[in-house]
Amino acid sequence: MTEPRAVRVVQGGPILIEGPVSIELTDGSTVESDRFMVAVCTCRRSKTYPLCDTSHRKVTRPAQSGKRPA
């Protein structure tokens, strides 16, 4: 039996997995990474999907209405 890998979910960001990893996509293709820590995209904005390229950081938020909370 293999040793379990550490997986960490980053709120608003990727899933971090101790590498190396082999990721199987829905079309049957695989993406492999031999890095010691692999960031897997959860927002689907990455140009290197399924690997994260930090595109989640570029998300713009809607403008505030100018009103302050009561």
C-alpha positions, 0 to 999 in steps of 0.5 A: 500500500502506498503512503497517503499524500497530503492535500490542502484546499485553499479557499478561493484558490487551488488544491495543493497536492504533494507531488509527483502526481498524475491527473486524469482528465474527463477526456481520458488524457493525463497531465503529469507533474513531478514537482514536490507540490502541485497546485490544481486549478479549481476556478477553471480560469488557468491557461495551464488547466488542470494546473494552476497558473494563479489566474484566480488572483486576477478576478475583479469584483463588482464595484461597490454601490458607494453605500456604507454598511449600517 
